[in-house]
Amino acid sequence: MLPYFALAPKTRLISHFVGSAILSLVCCDLSWASDITITPTNGGPDIIAIDGDFVLGDEKKFVDLALSSKNALVVLQSRGGNLYAGIEIGRAIHLKGFATLVPDGVGCASACALAWLGGIPRFMGETGKVGFHAVYTTEGGQAAISSAGNALVGAYLNQLGLSTSAVLYISTPPPEGMQWLSFADARRVGIDVQQIKNSSVANATPQQTEESPRHDASGPQLATIKSATYRFITATNRPNDDVMIFLDGVYADGVNYFGKTMAKSAVLADKQTFFKRWPKRNYSIRPDSMSVACESDTSCNAQGIVDWIASGNSKLSTGSASINLNWNKGSGDWKIDSENSRVVRRQISTIVASESFPVVPRYQLDRTNTKLLSLSNLSPDSDCWGAWTTGKVVKRQFGEDGVTLKGVVLEEPDGSREFINVDVSLDKIDMATRSWVANGLQTLLAKGRSAEAYIRLCGAAGRVEMLDALQ
């Protein structure tokens, strides 16, 4: 008996390759199909629930529902089913930018697991189960791996930007087995997944998962990892020699680097090759996207979305990617022992000789494009170090025009105060960016409001504090 799913399936489902090049999973009772429903929430994302085995046509049903929603969390519970339906649902989820969740006590295997992979981001409950196995056919009552089916799965996984290690992890388990995803395996092979505690279909929303620690990590520990991650990303903007010195001190001796175990020297060599190709770089992490979760006092995982602009050899590269860094404190200092990323979007164009390298402030809106979430890249000085700070705005300083914000005084929780300079250049940027940044500074730094800011420490002994990011 092939262990298709751990929750005692009503029927045994098998896959076969049909003449139309659509991979399907056949069951004895096709009326036992998935139930796909959408439920609006009060101020949060819509909940799209998929419950039951996938059948051909479910992908169309899902797309029809997805088109009616701008922001949704897709909650999955299924043993699998039609592979084509699973892949197409996953593609639709990915294109819409929906999050996916397998809640506590629930299973999602085979085609369902492939649909779950399309989520941005992906969530899984502590006791949720996501399972993978190779696509197979039956010949003479015996299961045989389908090379055509696995090729189709591999193409889909590559479209999602998964690493080679992740593709192998997902597609190699034999038909008689099931690869149940653990959080440790996810980090090892580079599958971005966030753990959510006490999850259920009824109350699951992405907001429940913000910085959900896997143990009772202290606030200072989470803040340390958040600042270290921010420094790691912004250090990339330094001149090549400077950034290589920095990276030499931040990587562990051995690193799981994009799914491959490599010595630090090999990682640095790869970075150096990349920096030579793109000598001018401007990377910034979206403050609202960062999440930190810690397994112990010595191991933490940081995830977020990075935007970049880089140029070299008359080419300009712009885009964004999700990053996944694992920090380990085994030797006393926090070091990166695992790094992975997945490109969300990328565009490469040719630079005209007269054009200069663009370094501009960035803003991030919510899914409705009506509410500002964060500002970043406000003071892109790669020679200054930085740190996160949180406090209440108790005083604001304006320029000679009485409108332009030039600085704020933040009062921290312990009662101490610090003055942060606000010197944001709004020249040579489009009107939309100028409006969002200018208005965002006024709103996010309104007097009496609590703010979380990333400041750059510049000047002698780092005594001049410059605002670089805000949420």
GILINQUI-V865139 format. One record per pair of residues at least 12 apart in sequence whose C-alpha atoms are under 6 Angstrom apart, sorted by the first residue. I is the first residue (numbers start at 1). J is the second residue. If there is no record, write none. Layout:
I&J + I&J
This chain:
2&176 + 3&176 + 5&79 + 13&26 + 13&27 + 14&26 + 15&136 + 15&137 + 16&137 + 23&83 + 23&84 + 24&82 + 24&83 + 25&81 + 25&82 + 33&52 + 33&53 + 33&54 + 33&55 + 34&51 + 34&52 + 34&53 + 34&54 + 35&50 + 35&51 + 36&49 + 36&50 + 37&49 + 45&71 + 45&72 + 46&72 + 47&72 + 47&73 + 48&74 + 49&74 + 49&75 + 50&76 + 51&77 + 51&78 + 52&78 + 53&78 + 53&80 + 53&81 + 54&81 + 54&82 + 55&82 + 56&82 + 56&85 + 59&85 + 59&88 + 59&89 + 72&98 + 73&98 + 73&99 + 73&100 + 74&100 + 75&100 + 75&101 + 75&102 + 76&102 + 77&107 + 77&108 + 78&108 + 78&112 + 79&108 + 79&109 + 80&109 + 80&110 + 80&111 + 80&112 + 81&111 + 83&111 + 86&111 + 86&112 + 86&115 + 87&115 + 89&115 + 90&115 + 90&118 + 93&118 + 93&119 + 94&118 + 94&119 + 97&120 + 98&119 + 98&120 + 99&119 + 99&120 + 99&121 + 99&122 + 100&116 + 100&119 + 100&122 + 100&123 + 101&123 + 101&124 + 102&124 + 102&128 + 103&124 + 103&125 + 103&128 + 103&199 + 103&200 + 104&125 + 104&126 + 104&127 + 104&128 + 104&199 + 105&127 + 105&128 + 106&128 + 107&129 + 108&130 + 109&130 + 109&131 + 110&132 + 113&130 + 122&193 + 123&193 + 123&194 + 123&195 + 124&195 + 124&196 + 125&195 + 125&196 + 125&197 + 125&199 + 126&197 + 130&180 + 130&181 + 131&178 + 131&179 + 131&180 + 132&170 + 132&178 + 132&179 + 133&171 + 133&173 + 133&178 + 134&171 + 134&172 + 134&173 + 134&174 + 135&149 + 135&150 + 161&342 + 165&189 + 165&259 + 166&189 + 189&259 + 190&340 + 196&209 + 211&291 + 211&292 + 211&293 + 212&293 + 213&293 + 213&294 + 214&293 + 214&294 + 214&295 + 215&295 + 227&387 + 227&388 + 234&283 + 237&281 + 237&282 + 237&382 + 238&382 + 250&335 + 251&335 + 251&336 + 252&335 + 252&336 + 252&337 + 255&337 + 255&338 + 256&338 + 257&338 + 257&339 + 258&339 + 258&340 + 277&312 + 278&310 + 278&311 + 278&312 + 279&312 + 280&310 + 280&311 + 281&309 + 281&310 + 282&308 + 282&309 + 283&307 + 283&308 + 284&306 + 284&307 + 285&305 + 285&306 + 286&305 + 289&304 + 289&305 + 290&303 + 290&304 + 291&303 + 298&328 + 298&329 + 299&327 + 299&328 + 300&326 + 300&327 + 301&325 + 301&326 + 302&324 + 302&325 + 303&323 + 303&324 + 304&322 + 304&323 + 305&321 + 305&322 + 306&320 + 306&321 + 307&319 + 307&320 + 314&350 + 314&351 + 315&349 + 315&350 + 315&351 + 316&348 + 316&349 + 317&347 + 317&348 + 318&346 + 318&347 + 319&345 + 319&346 + 320&344 + 320&345 + 321&342 + 321&343 + 321&344 + 322&341 + 322&342 + 323&340 + 323&341 + 324&339 + 324&340 + 324&341 + 325&338 + 325&339 + 326&338 + 361&377 + 361&378 + 362&375 + 362&376 + 362&377 + 363&375 + 374&470 + 374&471 + 375&469 + 375&470 + 376&468 + 376&469 + 377&468 + 378&424 + 378&468 + 379&468 + 384&456 + 384&457 + 384&458 + 385&456 + 385&457 + 386&455 + 386&456 + 386&457 + 387&454 + 387&455 + 388&453 + 388&454 + 389&452 + 389&453 + 390&451 + 390&452 + 391&410 + 391&411 + 391&412 + 391&450 + 391&451 + 392&410 + 392&411 + 392&448 + 392&449 + 392&450 + 393&409 + 393&410 + 393&447 + 393&448 + 393&449 + 394&409 + 394&447 + 394&448 + 395&408 + 395&409 + 396&408 + 406&422 + 407&420 + 407&421 + 407&422 + 408&420 + 420&465 + 420&466 + 421&465 + 421&466 + 422&467 + 452&470 + 452&471 + 453&469 + 453&470 + 454&468 + 454&469 + 455&467 + 455&468
